[in-house]
Amino acid sequence: WRGGLGCIQEFEILEGEVVATYRGERHFQPAAGMDGGLAGGAAWAKIQRSDGSEESIPSKIVTHLRAGDRLVLATGGGGGRGNPRERPISLVEEDVCNGKVDAENARSVYGCEVTSPV
């Protein structure tokens, strides 16, 4: 089984100033896999300032955001179960088609050559 998918969320401050509190998890230790499955992806977060600079956020922060700043958050994915090389090729192809796995990961993690979405 492929692990659960994370997601990316982006928030832009349109006007004024905001005090933002971020309390993320799984930044430093991704969810473990089981029965030979791989760990999930780690979470990350950053602030893209209106002046073009970027700040990496640790897992916990209280900060000020101003108009034009963006808060970008990526949640960690869940760990997989079982040897990924035993995953049926049809399911890997479906994941590539749906944008859940890219062709490089299909090859390196699952051992499948999927050159284009099905």
Rosetta constraint file for C-alpha pairs under 8 A:
AtomPair CA 1 CA 37 HARMONIC 7.83 0.50
AtomPair CA 1 CA 80 HARMONIC 5.60 0.50
AtomPair CA 1 CA 81 HARMONIC 4.99 0.50
AtomPair CA 1 CA 82 HARMONIC 6.34 0.50
AtomPair CA 1 CA 84 HARMONIC 7.28 0.50
AtomPair CA 1 CA 87 HARMONIC 6.88 0.50
AtomPair CA 2 CA 79 HARMONIC 7.51 0.50
AtomPair CA 2 CA 80 HARMONIC 4.78 0.50
AtomPair CA 2 CA 81 HARMONIC 6.67 0.50
AtomPair CA 2 CA 84 HARMONIC 7.31 0.50
AtomPair CA 3 CA 33 HARMONIC 7.67 0.50
AtomPair CA 3 CA 38 HARMONIC 7.99 0.50
AtomPair CA 3 CA 39 HARMONIC 7.89 0.50
AtomPair CA 3 CA 40 HARMONIC 6.28 0.50
AtomPair CA 3 CA 77 HARMONIC 6.58 0.50
AtomPair CA 3 CA 78 HARMONIC 4.68 0.50
AtomPair CA 3 CA 79 HARMONIC 4.49 0.50
AtomPair CA 3 CA 80 HARMONIC 3.80 0.50
AtomPair CA 3 CA 81 HARMONIC 6.95 0.50
AtomPair CA 4 CA 40 HARMONIC 7.51 0.50
AtomPair CA 4 CA 77 HARMONIC 5.14 0.50
AtomPair CA 4 CA 78 HARMONIC 4.26 0.50
AtomPair CA 4 CA 79 HARMONIC 6.71 0.50
AtomPair CA 4 CA 80 HARMONIC 7.41 0.50
AtomPair CA 5 CA 76 HARMONIC 7.53 0.50
AtomPair CA 5 CA 77 HARMONIC 4.66 0.50
AtomPair CA 5 CA 78 HARMONIC 6.46 0.50
AtomPair CA 5 CA 100 HARMONIC 7.56 0.50
AtomPair CA 6 CA 41 HARMONIC 7.74 0.50
AtomPair CA 6 CA 74 HARMONIC 6.80 0.50
AtomPair CA 6 CA 75 HARMONIC 4.90 0.50
AtomPair CA 6 CA 76 HARMONIC 5.03 0.50
AtomPair CA 6 CA 77 HARMONIC 4.31 0.50
AtomPair CA 6 CA 78 HARMONIC 7.51 0.50
AtomPair CA 7 CA 74 HARMONIC 5.60 0.50
AtomPair CA 7 CA 75 HARMONIC 5.48 0.50
AtomPair CA 7 CA 76 HARMONIC 7.63 0.50
AtomPair CA 8 CA 72 HARMONIC 7.10 0.50
AtomPair CA 8 CA 73 HARMONIC 5.55 0.50
AtomPair CA 8 CA 74 HARMONIC 4.32 0.50
AtomPair CA 8 CA 75 HARMONIC 6.56 0.50
AtomPair CA 9 CA 72 HARMONIC 5.81 0.50
AtomPair CA 9 CA 73 HARMONIC 5.19 0.50
AtomPair CA 9 CA 74 HARMONIC 6.43 0.50
AtomPair CA 10 CA 70 HARMONIC 6.66 0.50
AtomPair CA 10 CA 71 HARMONIC 5.67 0.50
AtomPair CA 10 CA 72 HARMONIC 4.43 0.50
AtomPair CA 10 CA 73 HARMONIC 6.34 0.50
AtomPair CA 11 CA 70 HARMONIC 5.42 0.50
AtomPair CA 11 CA 71 HARMONIC 5.11 0.50
AtomPair CA 11 CA 72 HARMONIC 6.47 0.50
AtomPair CA 12 CA 67 HARMONIC 7.71 0.50
AtomPair CA 12 CA 68 HARMONIC 6.37 0.50
AtomPair CA 12 CA 69 HARMONIC 5.82 0.50
AtomPair CA 12 CA 70 HARMONIC 4.31 0.50
AtomPair CA 12 CA 71 HARMONIC 6.46 0.50
AtomPair CA 13 CA 17 HARMONIC 7.65 0.50
AtomPair CA 13 CA 18 HARMONIC 7.65 0.50
AtomPair CA 13 CA 65 HARMONIC 7.00 0.50
AtomPair CA 13 CA 66 HARMONIC 6.21 0.50
AtomPair CA 13 CA 67 HARMONIC 4.82 0.50
AtomPair CA 13 CA 68 HARMONIC 5.52 0.50
AtomPair CA 13 CA 69 HARMONIC 5.65 0.50
AtomPair CA 13 CA 70 HARMONIC 6.37 0.50
AtomPair CA 14 CA 67 HARMONIC 5.02 0.50
AtomPair CA 14 CA 68 HARMONIC 6.01 0.50
AtomPair CA 15 CA 66 HARMONIC 7.02 0.50
AtomPair CA 15 CA 67 HARMONIC 4.50 0.50
AtomPair CA 15 CA 68 HARMONIC 7.47 0.50
AtomPair CA 16 CA 66 HARMONIC 5.97 0.50
AtomPair CA 16 CA 67 HARMONIC 5.58 0.50
AtomPair CA 17 CA 64 HARMONIC 6.87 0.50
AtomPair CA 17 CA 65 HARMONIC 5.67 0.50
AtomPair CA 17 CA 66 HARMONIC 4.44 0.50
AtomPair CA 17 CA 67 HARMONIC 6.44 0.50
AtomPair CA 18 CA 64 HARMONIC 5.69 0.50
AtomPair CA 18 CA 65 HARMONIC 5.15 0.50
AtomPair CA 18 CA 66 HARMONIC 6.36 0.50
AtomPair CA 19 CA 62 HARMONIC 6.99 0.50
AtomPair CA 19 CA 63 HARMONIC 5.73 0.50
AtomPair CA 19 CA 64 HARMONIC 4.61 0.50
AtomPair CA 19 CA 65 HARMONIC 6.33 0.50
AtomPair CA 20 CA 62 HARMONIC 5.64 0.50
AtomPair CA 20 CA 63 HARMONIC 5.36 0.50
AtomPair CA 20 CA 64 HARMONIC 6.07 0.50
AtomPair CA 20 CA 65 HARMONIC 6.90 0.50
AtomPair CA 21 CA 60 HARMONIC 7.74 0.50
AtomPair CA 21 CA 61 HARMONIC 5.85 0.50
AtomPair CA 21 CA 62 HARMONIC 4.41 0.50
AtomPair CA 21 CA 63 HARMONIC 6.59 0.50
AtomPair CA 22 CA 59 HARMONIC 7.37 0.50
AtomPair CA 22 CA 60 HARMONIC 5.55 0.50
AtomPair CA 22 CA 61 HARMONIC 5.29 0.50
AtomPair CA 22 CA 62 HARMONIC 6.38 0.50
AtomPair CA 23 CA 59 HARMONIC 6.02 0.50
AtomPair CA 23 CA 60 HARMONIC 4.66 0.50
AtomPair CA 23 CA 61 HARMONIC 6.75 0.50
AtomPair CA 24 CA 43 HARMONIC 7.66 0.50
AtomPair CA 24 CA 59 HARMONIC 4.75 0.50
AtomPair CA 24 CA 60 HARMONIC 6.08 0.50
AtomPair CA 24 CA 75 HARMONIC 7.90 0.50
AtomPair CA 25 CA 43 HARMONIC 6.95 0.50
AtomPair CA 25 CA 59 HARMONIC 6.18 0.50
AtomPair CA 25 CA 75 HARMONIC 7.87 0.50
AtomPair CA 25 CA 76 HARMONIC 7.88 0.50
AtomPair CA 26 CA 30 HARMONIC 5.11 0.50
AtomPair CA 26 CA 31 HARMONIC 7.02 0.50
AtomPair CA 26 CA 42 HARMONIC 5.73 0.50
AtomPair CA 26 CA 43 HARMONIC 5.47 0.50
AtomPair CA 26 CA 59 HARMONIC 7.91 0.50
AtomPair CA 26 CA 75 HARMONIC 7.79 0.50
AtomPair CA 26 CA 76 HARMONIC 6.08 0.50
AtomPair CA 27 CA 42 HARMONIC 5.28 0.50
AtomPair CA 27 CA 43 HARMONIC 4.58 0.50
AtomPair CA 27 CA 44 HARMONIC 5.79 0.50
AtomPair CA 27 CA 58 HARMONIC 7.46 0.50
AtomPair CA 27 CA 59 HARMONIC 5.94 0.50
AtomPair CA 27 CA 76 HARMONIC 7.47 0.50
AtomPair CA 28 CA 42 HARMONIC 6.74 0.50
AtomPair CA 28 CA 43 HARMONIC 7.85 0.50
AtomPair CA 29 CA 42 HARMONIC 6.72 0.50
AtomPair CA 30 CA 39 HARMONIC 6.19 0.50
AtomPair CA 30 CA 40 HARMONIC 5.51 0.50
AtomPair CA 30 CA 41 HARMONIC 5.78 0.50
AtomPair CA 30 CA 42 HARMONIC 4.80 0.50
AtomPair CA 30 CA 43 HARMONIC 7.51 0.50
AtomPair CA 30 CA 76 HARMONIC 6.63 0.50
AtomPair CA 30 CA 77 HARMONIC 7.58 0.50
AtomPair CA 30 CA 78 HARMONIC 7.72 0.50
AtomPair CA 30 CA 79 HARMONIC 7.73 0.50
AtomPair CA 31 CA 39 HARMONIC 5.60 0.50
AtomPair CA 31 CA 40 HARMONIC 5.22 0.50
AtomPair CA 31 CA 41 HARMONIC 7.51 0.50
AtomPair CA 31 CA 42 HARMONIC 7.85 0.50
AtomPair CA 31 CA 76 HARMONIC 7.64 0.50
AtomPair CA 31 CA 77 HARMONIC 7.13 0.50
AtomPair CA 31 CA 78 HARMONIC 5.43 0.50
AtomPair CA 31 CA 79 HARMONIC 5.18 0.50
AtomPair CA 32 CA 38 HARMONIC 6.92 0.50
AtomPair CA 32 CA 39 HARMONIC 4.40 0.50
AtomPair CA 32 CA 40 HARMONIC 6.47 0.50
AtomPair CA 32 CA 78 HARMONIC 7.43 0.50
AtomPair CA 32 CA 79 HARMONIC 4.99 0.50
AtomPair CA 32 CA 80 HARMONIC 7.70 0.50
AtomPair CA 33 CA 37 HARMONIC 4.48 0.50
AtomPair CA 33 CA 38 HARMONIC 4.74 0.50
AtomPair CA 33 CA 39 HARMONIC 4.56 0.50
AtomPair CA 33 CA 40 HARMONIC 7.00 0.50
AtomPair CA 33 CA 78 HARMONIC 7.68 0.50
AtomPair CA 33 CA 79 HARMONIC 4.06 0.50
AtomPair CA 33 CA 80 HARMONIC 4.72 0.50
AtomPair CA 33 CA 81 HARMONIC 5.69 0.50
AtomPair CA 33 CA 82 HARMONIC 7.99 0.50
AtomPair CA 34 CA 38 HARMONIC 7.34 0.50
AtomPair CA 34 CA 79 HARMONIC 7.26 0.50
AtomPair CA 34 CA 80 HARMONIC 6.52 0.50
AtomPair CA 34 CA 81 HARMONIC 4.92 0.50
AtomPair CA 34 CA 82 HARMONIC 6.47 0.50
AtomPair CA 35 CA 81 HARMONIC 5.68 0.50
AtomPair CA 35 CA 82 HARMONIC 4.82 0.50
AtomPair CA 35 CA 83 HARMONIC 7.29 0.50
AtomPair CA 36 CA 81 HARMONIC 6.47 0.50
AtomPair CA 36 CA 82 HARMONIC 4.74 0.50
AtomPair CA 36 CA 83 HARMONIC 5.03 0.50
AtomPair CA 36 CA 84 HARMONIC 7.97 0.50
AtomPair CA 37 CA 79 HARMONIC 6.75 0.50
AtomPair CA 37 CA 80 HARMONIC 4.50 0.50
AtomPair CA 37 CA 81 HARMONIC 4.22 0.50
AtomPair CA 37 CA 82 HARMONIC 4.45 0.50
AtomPair CA 37 CA 83 HARMONIC 5.32 0.50
AtomPair CA 37 CA 84 HARMONIC 6.39 0.50
AtomPair CA 38 CA 79 HARMONIC 5.86 0.50
AtomPair CA 38 CA 80 HARMONIC 5.33 0.50
AtomPair CA 38 CA 81 HARMONIC 7.26 0.50
AtomPair CA 38 CA 83 HARMONIC 7.92 0.50
AtomPair CA 38 CA 84 HARMONIC 7.63 0.50
AtomPair CA 39 CA 78 HARMONIC 7.12 0.50
AtomPair CA 39 CA 79 HARMONIC 4.35 0.50
AtomPair CA 39 CA 80 HARMONIC 6.38 0.50
AtomPair CA 40 CA 76 HARMONIC 6.58 0.50
AtomPair CA 40 CA 77 HARMONIC 4.66 0.50
AtomPair CA 40 CA 78 HARMONIC 4.60 0.50
AtomPair CA 40 CA 79 HARMONIC 4.08 0.50
AtomPair CA 40 CA 80 HARMONIC 6.83 0.50
AtomPair CA 41 CA 76 HARMONIC 5.07 0.50
AtomPair CA 41 CA 77 HARMONIC 4.99 0.50
AtomPair CA 41 CA 78 HARMONIC 7.22 0.50
AtomPair CA 41 CA 79 HARMONIC 7.83 0.50
AtomPair CA 42 CA 75 HARMONIC 7.33 0.50
AtomPair CA 42 CA 76 HARMONIC 4.61 0.50
AtomPair CA 42 CA 77 HARMONIC 6.93 0.50
AtomPair CA 43 CA 73 HARMONIC 7.78 0.50
AtomPair CA 43 CA 74 HARMONIC 5.31 0.50
AtomPair CA 43 CA 75 HARMONIC 4.58 0.50
AtomPair CA 43 CA 76 HARMONIC 4.07 0.50
AtomPair CA 43 CA 77 HARMONIC 7.69 0.50
AtomPair CA 44 CA 57 HARMONIC 7.39 0.50
AtomPair CA 44 CA 58 HARMONIC 7.75 0.50
AtomPair CA 44 CA 59 HARMONIC 7.63 0.50
AtomPair CA 44 CA 73 HARMONIC 6.17 0.50
AtomPair CA 44 CA 74 HARMONIC 5.23 0.50
AtomPair CA 44 CA 75 HARMONIC 6.80 0.50
AtomPair CA 44 CA 76 HARMONIC 7.67 0.50
AtomPair CA 45 CA 56 HARMONIC 6.23 0.50
AtomPair CA 45 CA 57 HARMONIC 5.27 0.50
AtomPair CA 45 CA 58 HARMONIC 7.25 0.50
AtomPair CA 45 CA 59 HARMONIC 7.68 0.50
AtomPair CA 45 CA 71 HARMONIC 7.51 0.50
AtomPair CA 45 CA 72 HARMONIC 5.65 0.50
AtomPair CA 45 CA 73 HARMONIC 4.40 0.50
AtomPair CA 45 CA 74 HARMONIC 6.02 0.50
AtomPair CA 46 CA 54 HARMONIC 6.76 0.50
AtomPair CA 46 CA 55 HARMONIC 5.45 0.50
AtomPair CA 46 CA 56 HARMONIC 4.40 0.50
AtomPair CA 46 CA 57 HARMONIC 5.10 0.50
AtomPair CA 46 CA 71 HARMONIC 6.10 0.50
AtomPair CA 46 CA 72 HARMONIC 5.36 0.50
AtomPair CA 46 CA 73 HARMONIC 6.65 0.50
AtomPair CA 47 CA 54 HARMONIC 5.56 0.50
AtomPair CA 47 CA 55 HARMONIC 5.10 0.50
AtomPair CA 47 CA 56 HARMONIC 6.54 0.50
AtomPair CA 47 CA 57 HARMONIC 7.18 0.50
AtomPair CA 47 CA 69 HARMONIC 7.00 0.50
AtomPair CA 47 CA 70 HARMONIC 5.66 0.50
AtomPair CA 47 CA 71 HARMONIC 4.70 0.50
AtomPair CA 47 CA 72 HARMONIC 6.18 0.50
AtomPair CA 48 CA 52 HARMONIC 6.51 0.50
AtomPair CA 48 CA 53 HARMONIC 6.04 0.50
AtomPair CA 48 CA 54 HARMONIC 4.57 0.50
AtomPair CA 48 CA 55 HARMONIC 6.64 0.50
AtomPair CA 48 CA 69 HARMONIC 5.73 0.50
AtomPair CA 48 CA 70 HARMONIC 5.02 0.50
AtomPair CA 48 CA 71 HARMONIC 6.47 0.50
AtomPair CA 48 CA 72 HARMONIC 7.53 0.50
AtomPair CA 49 CA 53 HARMONIC 5.31 0.50
AtomPair CA 49 CA 54 HARMONIC 5.98 0.50
AtomPair CA 49 CA 55 HARMONIC 7.89 0.50
AtomPair CA 49 CA 68 HARMONIC 6.89 0.50
AtomPair CA 49 CA 69 HARMONIC 4.46 0.50
AtomPair CA 49 CA 70 HARMONIC 6.38 0.50
AtomPair CA 50 CA 66 HARMONIC 7.99 0.50
AtomPair CA 50 CA 67 HARMONIC 7.36 0.50
AtomPair CA 50 CA 68 HARMONIC 4.71 0.50
AtomPair CA 50 CA 69 HARMONIC 4.84 0.50
AtomPair CA 50 CA 70 HARMONIC 7.66 0.50
AtomPair CA 57 CA 61 HARMONIC 7.07 0.50
AtomPair CA 65 CA 69 HARMONIC 5.95 0.50
AtomPair CA 65 CA 70 HARMONIC 7.83 0.50
AtomPair CA 80 CA 84 HARMONIC 7.80 0.50
AtomPair CA 82 CA 86 HARMONIC 7.66 0.50
AtomPair CA 83 CA 87 HARMONIC 7.30 0.50
AtomPair CA 84 CA 109 HARMONIC 6.50 0.50
AtomPair CA 84 CA 110 HARMONIC 5.26 0.50
AtomPair CA 85 CA 109 HARMONIC 6.90 0.50
AtomPair CA 85 CA 110 HARMONIC 4.48 0.50
AtomPair CA 85 CA 111 HARMONIC 5.88 0.50
AtomPair CA 86 CA 110 HARMONIC 7.50 0.50
AtomPair CA 87 CA 91 HARMONIC 7.08 0.50
AtomPair CA 87 CA 92 HARMONIC 7.13 0.50
AtomPair CA 87 CA 110 HARMONIC 6.96 0.50
AtomPair CA 88 CA 92 HARMONIC 6.67 0.50
AtomPair CA 89 CA 93 HARMONIC 6.11 0.50
AtomPair CA 89 CA 112 HARMONIC 6.67 0.50
AtomPair CA 90 CA 94 HARMONIC 6.16 0.50
AtomPair CA 91 CA 95 HARMONIC 6.18 0.50
AtomPair CA 92 CA 96 HARMONIC 6.27 0.50
AtomPair CA 92 CA 101 HARMONIC 7.60 0.50
AtomPair CA 92 CA 106 HARMONIC 6.62 0.50
AtomPair CA 92 CA 110 HARMONIC 7.49 0.50
AtomPair CA 92 CA 112 HARMONIC 7.60 0.50
AtomPair CA 93 CA 97 HARMONIC 6.12 0.50
AtomPair CA 93 CA 114 HARMONIC 6.45 0.50
AtomPair CA 93 CA 117 HARMONIC 7.11 0.50
AtomPair CA 93 CA 118 HARMONIC 6.54 0.50
AtomPair CA 94 CA 98 HARMONIC 6.13 0.50
AtomPair CA 94 CA 117 HARMONIC 7.90 0.50
AtomPair CA 94 CA 118 HARMONIC 7.08 0.50
AtomPair CA 95 CA 99 HARMONIC 6.11 0.50
AtomPair CA 95 CA 100 HARMONIC 4.93 0.50
AtomPair CA 95 CA 101 HARMONIC 5.43 0.50
AtomPair CA 96 CA 100 HARMONIC 5.84 0.50
AtomPair CA 96 CA 101 HARMONIC 4.81 0.50
AtomPair CA 96 CA 102 HARMONIC 5.50 0.50
AtomPair CA 96 CA 103 HARMONIC 6.55 0.50
AtomPair CA 96 CA 106 HARMONIC 7.48 0.50
AtomPair CA 96 CA 114 HARMONIC 7.53 0.50
AtomPair CA 96 CA 116 HARMONIC 7.85 0.50
AtomPair CA 96 CA 117 HARMONIC 5.84 0.50
AtomPair CA 96 CA 118 HARMONIC 7.79 0.50
AtomPair CA 97 CA 116 HARMONIC 7.65 0.50
AtomPair CA 97 CA 117 HARMONIC 4.18 0.50
AtomPair CA 97 CA 118 HARMONIC 5.49 0.50
AtomPair CA 98 CA 117 HARMONIC 7.78 0.50
AtomPair CA 101 CA 105 HARMONIC 6.26 0.50
AtomPair CA 101 CA 106 HARMONIC 6.52 0.50
AtomPair CA 102 CA 106 HARMONIC 6.22 0.50
AtomPair CA 103 CA 107 HARMONIC 6.30 0.50
AtomPair CA 103 CA 113 HARMONIC 7.27 0.50
AtomPair CA 103 CA 114 HARMONIC 5.66 0.50
AtomPair CA 103 CA 115 HARMONIC 6.26 0.50
AtomPair CA 103 CA 116 HARMONIC 7.40 0.50
AtomPair CA 104 CA 108 HARMONIC 6.08 0.50
AtomPair CA 105 CA 109 HARMONIC 5.24 0.50
AtomPair CA 105 CA 110 HARMONIC 6.97 0.50
AtomPair CA 106 CA 110 HARMONIC 5.08 0.50
AtomPair CA 106 CA 111 HARMONIC 6.24 0.50
AtomPair CA 106 CA 112 HARMONIC 5.33 0.50
AtomPair CA 106 CA 113 HARMONIC 6.66 0.50
AtomPair CA 106 CA 114 HARMONIC 6.67 0.50
AtomPair CA 107 CA 111 HARMONIC 4.52 0.50
AtomPair CA 107 CA 112 HARMONIC 4.70 0.50
AtomPair CA 107 CA 113 HARMONIC 5.43 0.50
AtomPair CA 107 CA 114 HARMONIC 7.34 0.50
AtomPair CA 108 CA 112 HARMONIC 7.83 0.50
